[in-house]
């Protein structure tokens, strides 16, 4: 929940932007303006983003689902290879 006292402070860049169609458009967009300061329901958010939002004053009222996933460094070899190539070029 977005408390009322945070609306003015977060009106230009609120936490938890949403992918919706604004009233003046036909295309869905990532809404970050004051239009997204209402009650959030059924949002999917990364735990780090949720932790940051809660630290800045948002209020968590209910948890619907908890997603779990494993992270792996699947691009590490590729990045290291490119980094080595760049070092050799210099």
N, CA, C and O atoms as a printed pandas DataFrame, in Angstrom:
     atom_number atom_name residue_name chain_id  residue_number  x_coord  y_coord  z_coord
0              1         N          UNK        A               1    0.845   -1.173    0.000
1              2        CA          UNK        A               1    0.000    0.000    0.000
2              3         C          UNK        A               1    0.885    1.228    0.000
3              4         O          UNK        A               1    1.905    1.262    0.688
4              5         N          UNK        A               2    0.507    2.229   -0.760
5              6        CA          UNK        A               2    1.247    3.482   -0.812
6              7         C          UNK        A               2    0.615    4.455    0.182
7              8         O          UNK        A               2   -0.482    4.952   -0.075
8              9         N          UNK        A               3    1.265    4.742    1.301
9             10        CA          UNK        A               3    0.706    5.682    2.265
10            11         C          UNK        A               3    0.561    7.080    1.658
11            12         O          UNK        A               3    1.371    7.490    0.827
12            13         N          UNK        A               4   -0.463    7.796    2.075
13            14        CA          UNK        A               4   -0.753    9.125    1.525
14            15         C          UNK        A               4    0.399   10.105    1.729
15            16         O          UNK        A               4    0.636   10.957    0.872
16            17         N          UNK        A               5    1.113   10.001    2.834
17            18        CA          UNK        A               5    2.180   10.970    3.098
18            19         C          UNK        A               5    3.378   10.805    2.156
19            20         O          UNK        A               5    4.251   11.672    2.121
20            21         N          UNK        A               6    3.431    9.712    1.396
21            22        CA          UNK        A               6    4.529    9.495    0.448
22            23         C          UNK        A               6    4.170    9.892   -0.987
23            24         O          UNK        A               6    5.042    9.892   -1.855
24            25         N          UNK        A               7    2.913   10.226   -1.250
25            26        CA          UNK        A               7    2.482   10.511   -2.614
26            27         C          UNK        A               7    3.243   11.677   -3.228
27            28         O          UNK        A               7    3.705   11.574   -4.365
28            29         N          UNK        A               8    3.381   12.766   -2.515
29            30        CA          UNK        A               8    4.075   13.934   -3.070
30            31         C          UNK        A               8    5.565   13.646   -3.261
31            32         O          UNK        A               8    6.157   14.071   -4.253
32            33         N          UNK        A               9    6.154   12.945   -2.338
33            34        CA          UNK        A               9    7.574   12.634   -2.405
34            35         C          UNK        A               9    7.899   11.697   -3.575
35            36         O          UNK        A               9    8.939   11.843   -4.217
36            37         N          UNK        A              10    7.015   10.739   -3.850
37            38        CA          UNK        A              10    7.263    9.720   -4.876
38            39         C          UNK        A              10    6.451    9.920   -6.147
39            40         O          UNK        A              10    6.345    8.994   -6.950
40            41         N          UNK        A              11    5.875   11.097   -6.354
41            42        CA          UNK        A              11    4.953   11.269   -7.476
42            43         C          UNK        A              11    5.607   11.128   -8.850
43            44         O          UNK        A              11    4.928   10.728   -9.796
44            45         N          UNK        A              12    6.881   11.437   -8.998
45            46        CA          UNK        A              12    7.515   11.355  -10.309
46            47         C          UNK        A              12    8.213   10.026  -10.569
47            48         O          UNK        A              12    8.405    9.652  -11.726
48            49         N          UNK        A              13    8.587    9.323   -9.540
49            50        CA          UNK        A              13    9.242    8.027   -9.720
50            51         C          UNK        A              13    8.874    7.102   -8.554
51            52         O          UNK        A              13    9.688    6.875   -7.659
52            53         N          UNK        A              14    7.651    6.571   -8.568
53            54        CA          UNK        A              14    7.232    5.697   -7.474
54            55         C          UNK        A              14    7.825    4.300   -7.586
55            56         O          UNK        A              14    8.292    3.885   -8.646
56            57         N          UNK        A              15    7.795    3.594   -6.479
57            58        CA          UNK        A              15    8.195    2.196   -6.493
58            59         C          UNK        A              15    7.098    1.385   -7.170
59            60         O          UNK        A              15    5.957    1.837   -7.263
60            61         N          UNK        A              16    7.434    0.213   -7.632
61            62        CA          UNK        A              16    6.489   -0.734   -8.235
62            63         C          UNK        A              16    5.757   -0.166   -9.451
63            64         O          UNK        A              16    4.530   -0.071   -9.430
64            65         N          UNK        A              17    6.483    0.219  -10.520
65            66        CA          UNK        A              17    5.784    0.670  -11.728
66            67         C          UNK        A              17    4.972   -0.468  -12.326
67            68         O          UNK        A              17    5.251   -1.641  -12.076
68            69         N          UNK        A              18    3.968   -0.114  -13.116
69            70        CA          UNK        A              18    3.082   -1.128  -13.670
70            71         C          UNK        A              18    3.006   -1.024  -15.181
71            72         O          UNK        A              18    3.101    0.071  -15.736
72            73         N          UNK        A              19    2.837   -2.134  -15.838
73            74        CA          UNK        A              19    2.684   -2.178  -17.277
74            75         C          UNK        A              19    1.190   -2.171  -17.592
75            76         O          UNK        A              19    0.536   -3.213  -17.564
76            77         N          UNK        A              20    0.652   -0.972  -17.897
77            78        CA          UNK        A              20   -0.775   -0.816  -18.162
78            79         C          UNK        A              20   -0.971    0.147  -19.323
79            80         O          UNK        A              20   -0.028    0.802  -19.767
80            81         N          UNK        A              21   -2.194    0.224  -19.806
81            82        CA          UNK        A              21   -2.541    1.168  -20.853
82            83         C          UNK        A              21   -3.083    2.435  -20.210
83            84         O          UNK        A              21   -4.121    2.387  -19.549
84            85         N          UNK        A              22   -2.404    3.576  -20.387
85            86        CA          UNK        A              22   -2.912    4.813  -19.814
86            87         C          UNK        A              22   -4.180    5.266  -20.523
87            88         O          UNK        A              22   -4.447    4.836  -21.645
88            89         N          UNK        A              23   -4.964    6.128  -19.883
89            90        CA          UNK        A              23   -6.240    6.552  -20.481
90            91         C          UNK        A              23   -6.087    7.284  -21.818
91            92         O          UNK        A              23   -6.994    7.234  -22.650
92            93         N          UNK        A              24   -4.967    7.956  -22.036
93            94        CA          UNK        A              24   -4.785    8.743  -23.258
94            95         C          UNK        A              24   -4.034    7.988  -24.358
95            96         O          UNK        A              24   -3.556    8.611  -25.306
96            97         N          UNK        A              25   -3.921    6.670  -24.253
97            98        CA          UNK        A              25   -3.137    5.909  -25.223
98            99         C          UNK        A              25   -3.805    4.570  -25.522
99           100         O          UNK        A              25   -4.659    4.094  -24.774
100          101         N          UNK        A              26   -3.391    3.987  -26.628
101          102        CA          UNK        A              26   -3.875    2.657  -26.985
102          103         C          UNK        A              26   -2.827    1.591  -26.717
103          104         O          UNK        A              26   -3.137    0.400  -26.682
104          105         N          UNK        A              27   -1.593    2.020  -26.528
105          106        CA          UNK        A              27   -0.470    1.109  -26.306
106          107         C          UNK        A              27   -0.177    0.954  -24.819
107          108         O          UNK        A              27   -0.188    1.945  -24.088
108          109         N          UNK        A              28    0.084   -0.262  -24.355
109          110        CA          UNK        A              28    0.493   -0.422  -22.950
110          111         C          UNK        A              28    1.887    0.156  -22.735
111          112         O          UNK        A              28    2.758    0.048  -23.598
112          113         N          UNK        A              29    2.083    0.770  -21.572
113          114        CA          UNK        A              29    3.360    1.382  -21.229
114          115         C          UNK        A              29    3.712    1.059  -19.785
115          116         O          UNK        A              29    2.862    0.655  -18.991
116          117         N          UNK        A              30    4.972    1.246  -19.470
117          118        CA          UNK        A              30    5.411    1.109  -18.090
118          119         C          UNK        A              30    5.104    2.425  -17.394
119          120         O          UNK        A              30    5.784    3.425  -17.622
120          121         N          UNK        A              31    4.086    2.426  -16.549
121          122        CA          UNK        A              31    3.644    3.647  -15.887
122          123         C          UNK        A              31    4.443    3.872  -14.612
123          124         O          UNK        A              31    4.485    3.015  -13.730
124          125         N          UNK        A              32    5.075    5.036  -14.530
125          126        CA          UNK        A              32    5.842    5.367  -13.332
126          127         C          UNK        A              32    5.372    6.662  -12.706
127          128         O          UNK        A              32    5.881    7.044  -11.652
128          129         N          UNK        A              33    4.424    7.351  -13.310
129          130        CA          UNK        A              33    3.989    8.628  -12.767
130          131         C          UNK        A              33    2.966    8.434  -11.659
131          132         O          UNK        A              33    2.734    7.314  -11.205
132          133         N          UNK        A              34    2.361    9.522  -11.232
133          134        CA          UNK        A              34    1.427    9.530  -10.112
134          135         C          UNK        A              34    0.259    8.568  -10.290
135          136         O          UNK        A              34   -0.438    8.268   -9.321
136          137         N          UNK        A              35    0.029    8.077  -11.513
137          138        CA          UNK        A              35   -1.092    7.161  -11.763
138          139         C          UNK        A              35   -0.923    5.835  -11.029
139          140         O          UNK        A              35   -1.895    5.096  -10.872
140          141         N          UNK        A              36    0.276    5.520  -10.581
141          142        CA          UNK        A              36    0.517    4.212   -9.973
142          143         C          UNK        A              36    0.622    4.279   -8.455
143          144         O          UNK        A              36    1.127    3.340   -7.839
144          145         N          UNK        A              37    0.164    5.350   -7.844
145          146        CA          UNK        A              37    0.288    5.496   -6.396
146          147         C          UNK        A              37   -0.909    4.923   -5.633
147          148         O          UNK        A              37   -1.038    5.166   -4.433
148          149         N          UNK        A              38   -1.764    4.186   -6.287
149          150        CA          UNK        A              38   -2.896    3.587   -5.603
150          151         C          UNK        A              38   -2.526    2.210   -5.072
151          152         O          UNK        A              38   -1.386    1.764   -5.205
152          153         N          UNK        A              39   -3.503    1.544   -4.471
153          154        CA          UNK        A              39   -3.292    0.224   -3.877
154          155         C          UNK        A              39   -2.812   -0.779   -4.924
155          156         O          UNK        A              39   -3.416   -0.896   -5.990
156          157         N          UNK        A              40   -1.755   -1.487   -4.635
157          158        CA          UNK        A              40   -1.211   -2.492   -5.550
158          159         C          UNK        A              40   -1.765   -3.858   -5.162
159          160         O          UNK        A              40   -1.758   -4.230   -3.989
160          161         N          UNK        A              41   -2.240   -4.594   -6.149
161          162        CA          UNK        A              41   -2.739   -5.940   -5.882
162          163         C          UNK        A              41   -2.176   -6.900   -6.915
163          164         O          UNK        A              41   -2.086   -6.564   -8.096
164          165         N          UNK        A              42   -1.806   -8.071   -6.484
165          166        CA          UNK        A              42   -1.335   -9.146   -7.344
166          167         C          UNK        A              42   -0.096   -8.745   -8.164
167          168         O          UNK        A              42    0.042   -9.163   -9.314
168          169         N          UNK        A              43    0.786   -7.956   -7.592
169          170        CA          UNK        A              43    2.028   -7.597   -8.264
170          171         C          UNK        A              43    3.075   -8.679   -8.056
171          172         O          UNK        A              43    3.107   -9.342   -7.019
172          173         N          UNK        A              44    3.919   -8.845   -9.047
173          174        CA          UNK        A              44    5.068   -9.729   -8.923
174          175         C          UNK        A              44    6.278   -8.824   -8.811
175          176         O          UNK        A              44    6.489   -7.956   -9.658
176          177         N          UNK        A              45    7.071   -9.021   -7.775
177          178        CA          UNK        A              45    8.196   -8.137   -7.524
178          179         C          UNK        A              45    9.367   -8.952   -6.992
179          180         O          UNK        A              45    9.175   -9.913   -6.247
180          181         N          UNK        A              46   10.560   -8.573   -7.372
181          182        CA          UNK        A              46   11.762   -9.234   -6.875
182          183         C          UNK        A              46   11.935   -8.885   -5.400
183          184         O          UNK        A              46   11.607   -7.776   -4.979
184          185         N          UNK        A              47   12.447   -9.823   -4.623
185          186        CA          UNK        A              47   12.532   -9.603   -3.190
186          187         C          UNK        A              47   13.424   -8.419   -2.823
187          188         O          UNK        A              47   13.189   -7.765   -1.807
188          189         N          UNK        A              48   14.441   -8.136   -3.633
189          190        CA          UNK        A              48   15.306   -6.988   -3.340
190          191         C          UNK        A              48   14.552   -5.674   -3.544
191          192         O          UNK        A              48   14.710   -4.734   -2.765
192          193         N          UNK        A              49   13.729   -5.615   -4.599
193          194        CA          UNK        A              49   12.926   -4.412   -4.835
194          195         C          UNK        A              49   11.883   -4.242   -3.741
195          196         O          UNK        A              49   11.633   -3.124   -3.290
196          197         N          UNK        A              50   11.276   -5.336   -3.311
197          198        CA          UNK        A              50   10.298   -5.270   -2.234
198          199         C          UNK        A              50   10.955   -4.790   -0.949
199          200         O          UNK        A              50   10.400   -3.951   -0.239
200          201         N          UNK        A              51   12.119   -5.311   -0.653
201          202        CA          UNK        A              51   12.843   -4.910    0.554
202          203         C          UNK        A              51   13.144   -3.408    0.526
203          204         O          UNK        A              51   12.990   -2.724    1.538
204          205         N          UNK        A              52   13.574   -2.895   -0.632
205          206        CA          UNK        A              52   13.869   -1.472   -0.760
206          207         C          UNK        A              52   12.597   -0.634   -0.602
207          208         O          UNK        A              52   12.613    0.389    0.081
208          209         N          UNK        A              53   11.506   -1.057   -1.224
209          210        CA          UNK        A              53   10.250   -0.316   -1.121
210          211         C          UNK        A              53    9.766   -0.265    0.319
211          212         O          UNK        A              53    9.281    0.771    0.772
212          213         N          UNK        A              54    9.891   -1.361    1.037
213          214        CA          UNK        A              54    9.469   -1.379    2.442
214          215         C          UNK        A              54   10.353   -0.478    3.297
215          216         O          UNK        A              54    9.867    0.151    4.236
216          217         N          UNK        A              55   11.645   -0.409    2.983
217          218        CA          UNK        A              55   12.540    0.476    3.725
218          219         C          UNK        A              55   12.174    1.943    3.533
219          220         O          UNK        A              55   12.393    2.760    4.428
220          221         N          UNK        A              56   11.617    2.282    2.365
221          222        CA          UNK        A              56   11.247    3.666    2.074
222          223         C          UNK        A              56    9.817    4.007    2.479
223          224         O          UNK        A              56    9.344    5.104    2.186
224          225         N          UNK        A              57    9.121    3.090    3.145
225          226        CA          UNK        A              57    7.835    3.444    3.731
226          227         C          UNK        A              57    6.606    2.794    3.150
227          228         O          UNK        A              57    5.515    3.015    3.676
228          229         N          UNK        A              58    6.713    1.996    2.087
229          230        CA          UNK        A              58    5.532    1.314    1.596
230          231         C          UNK        A              58    5.094    0.272    2.612
231          232         O          UNK        A              58    5.908   -0.227    3.389
232          233         N          UNK        A              59    3.816   -0.052    2.606
233          234        CA          UNK        A              59    3.263   -0.971    3.591
234          235         C          UNK        A              59    2.808   -2.244    2.888
235          236         O          UNK        A              59    2.038   -2.186    1.930
236          237         N          UNK        A              60    3.280   -3.384    3.359
237          238        CA          UNK        A              60    2.885   -4.673    2.811
238          239         C          UNK        A              60    1.672   -5.159    3.589
239          240         O          UNK        A              60    1.737   -5.338    4.805
240          241         N          UNK        A              61    0.566   -5.372    2.886
241          242        CA          UNK        A              61   -0.661   -5.787    3.574
242          243         C          UNK        A              61   -0.953   -7.278    3.409
243          244         O          UNK        A              61   -1.552   -7.896    4.289
244          245         N          UNK        A              62   -0.528   -7.858    2.277
245          246        CA          UNK        A              62   -0.842   -9.264    2.046
246          247         C          UNK        A              62    0.129   -9.849    1.027
247          248         O          UNK        A              62    0.556   -9.156    0.104
248          249         N          UNK        A              63    0.477  -11.115    1.192
249          250        CA          UNK        A              63    1.304  -11.834    0.232
250          251         C          UNK        A              63    0.434  -12.905   -0.407
251          252         O          UNK        A              63   -0.125  -13.750    0.291
252          253         N          UNK        A              64    0.317  -12.875   -1.720
253          254        CA          UNK        A              64   -0.499  -13.860   -2.425
254          255         C          UNK        A              64    0.288  -15.118   -2.747
255          256         O          UNK        A              64   -0.180  -16.230   -2.498
256          257         N          UNK        A              65    1.490  -14.943   -3.304
257          258        CA          UNK        A              65    2.323  -16.051   -3.726
258          259         C          UNK        A              65    3.768  -15.711   -3.495
259          260         O          UNK        A              65    4.150  -14.541   -3.484
260          261         N          UNK        A              66    4.564  -16.724   -3.312
261          262        CA          UNK        A              66    6.005  -16.536   -3.215
262          263         C          UNK        A              66    6.636  -17.337   -4.334
263          264         O          UNK        A              66    6.433  -18.546   -4.446
264          265         N          UNK        A              67    7.411  -16.640   -5.167
265          266        CA          UNK        A              67    8.109  -17.302   -6.265
266          267         C          UNK        A              67    9.541  -17.568   -5.837
267          268         O          UNK        A              67   10.143  -16.774   -5.115
268          269         N          UNK        A              68   10.067  -18.666   -6.279
269          270        CA          UNK        A              68   11.446  -19.007   -5.974
270          271         C          UNK        A              68   12.132  -19.406   -7.266
271          272         O          UNK        A              68   11.557  -20.108   -8.097
272          273         N          UNK        A              69   13.356  -18.956   -7.426
273          274        CA          UNK        A              69   14.115  -19.328   -8.603
274          275         C          UNK        A              69   15.587  -19.375   -8.247
275          276         O          UNK        A              69   16.038  -18.745   -7.290
276          277         N          UNK        A              70   16.316  -20.128   -9.031
277          278        CA          UNK        A              70   17.756  -20.231   -8.839
278          279         C          UNK        A              70   18.458  -19.317   -9.828
279          280         O          UNK        A              70   18.094  -19.257  -11.002
280          281         N          UNK        A              71   19.456  -18.616   -9.347
281          282        CA          UNK        A              71   20.248  -17.765  -10.207
282          283         C          UNK        A              71   21.576  -18.457  -10.481
283          284         O          UNK        A              71   22.147  -19.109   -9.606
284          285         N          UNK        A              72   22.053  -18.305  -11.704
285          286        CA          UNK        A              72   23.337  -18.895  -12.046
286          287         C          UNK        A              72   24.106  -17.919  -12.938
287          288         O          UNK        A              72   23.502  -17.123  -13.658
288          289         N          UNK        A              73   25.416  -17.982  -12.889
289          290        CA          UNK        A              73   26.237  -17.091  -13.728
290          291         C          UNK        A              73   26.396  -17.649  -15.147
291          292         O          UNK        A              73   27.511  -17.947  -15.574
292          293         N          UNK        A              74   25.305  -17.788  -15.863
293          294        CA          UNK        A              74   25.332  -18.459  -17.149
294          295         C          UNK        A              74   26.049  -17.644  -18.229
295          296         O          UNK        A              74   26.441  -18.215  -19.247
296          297         N          UNK        A              75   26.234  -16.347  -18.049
297          298        CA          UNK        A              75   26.963  -15.549  -19.030
298          299         C          UNK        A              75   28.389  -15.220  -18.598
299          300         O          UNK        A              75   29.079  -14.468  -19.286
300          301         N          UNK        A              76   28.838  -15.765  -17.482
301          302        CA          UNK        A              76   30.154  -15.422  -16.946
302          303         C          UNK        A              76   31.277  -15.763  -17.919
303          304         O          UNK        A              76   32.171  -14.946  -18.134
304          305         N          UNK        A              77   31.247  -16.946  -18.505
305          306        CA          UNK        A              77   32.309  -17.347  -19.439
306          307         C          UNK        A              77   32.362  -16.400  -20.642
307          308         O          UNK        A              77   33.441  -16.002  -21.080
308          309         N          UNK        A              78   31.218  -16.054  -21.156
309          310        CA          UNK        A              78   31.143  -15.146  -22.303
310          311         C          UNK        A              78   31.686  -13.762  -21.935
311          312         O          UNK        A              78   32.463  -13.182  -22.693
312          313         N          UNK        A              79   31.288  -13.241  -20.794
313          314        CA          UNK        A              79   31.772  -11.933  -20.350
314          315         C          UNK        A              79   33.278  -11.948  -20.116
315          316         O          UNK        A              79   33.982  -11.016  -20.505
316          317         N          UNK        A              80   33.760  -12.991  -19.491
317          318        CA          UNK        A              80   35.204  -13.092  -19.244
318          319         C          UNK        A              80   35.983  -13.160  -20.557
319          320         O          UNK        A              80   37.041  -12.544  -20.684
320          321         N          UNK        A              81   35.466  -13.904  -21.530
321          322        CA          UNK        A              81   36.118  -14.006  -22.824
322          323         C          UNK        A              81   36.195  -12.631  -23.500
323          324         O          UNK        A              81   37.244  -12.248  -24.018
324          325         N          UNK        A              82   35.083  -11.896  -23.492
325          326        CA          UNK        A              82   35.073  -10.557  -24.091
326          327         C          UNK        A              82   35.999   -9.603  -23.347
327          328         O          UNK        A              82   36.651   -8.763  -23.967
328          329         N          UNK        A              83   36.059   -9.720  -22.055
329          330        CA          UNK        A              83   36.956   -8.885  -21.271
330          331         C          UNK        A              83   38.417   -9.176  -21.622
331          332         O          UNK        A              83   39.230   -8.258  -21.736
332          333         N          UNK        A              84   38.734  -10.426  -21.788
333          334        CA          UNK        A              84   40.101  -10.802  -22.188
334          335         C          UNK        A              84   40.448  -10.253  -23.575
335          336         O          UNK        A              84   41.556   -9.763  -23.792
336          337         N          UNK        A              85   39.491  -10.338  -24.517
337          338        CA          UNK        A              85   39.718   -9.805  -25.853
338          339         C          UNK        A              85   39.970   -8.292  -25.795
339          340         O          UNK        A              85   40.847   -7.778  -26.488
340          341         N          UNK        A              86   39.201   -7.593  -24.971
341          342        CA          UNK        A              86   39.376   -6.142  -24.857
342          343         C          UNK        A              86   40.743   -5.803  -24.267
343          344         O          UNK        A              86   41.386   -4.845  -24.695
344          345         N          UNK        A              87   41.178   -6.573  -23.305
345          346        CA          UNK        A              87   42.501   -6.335  -22.702
346          347         C          UNK        A              87   43.618   -6.531  -23.732
347          348         O          UNK        A              87   44.591   -5.776  -23.757
348          349         N          UNK        A              88   43.467   -7.548  -24.577
349          350        CA          UNK        A              88   44.484   -7.812  -25.595
350          351         C          UNK        A              88   44.507   -6.716  -26.658
351          352         O          UNK        A              88   45.565   -6.412  -27.209
352          353         N          UNK        A              89   43.356   -6.122  -26.950
353          354        CA          UNK        A              89   43.297   -5.048  -27.946
354          355         C          UNK        A              89   44.020   -3.794  -27.469
355          356         O          UNK        A              89   44.619   -3.079  -28.272
356          357         N          UNK        A              90   43.968   -3.532  -26.207
357          358        CA          UNK        A              90   44.596   -2.327  -25.658
358          359         C          UNK        A              90   46.063   -2.567  -25.493
359          360         O          UNK        A              90   46.787   -1.679  -25.043
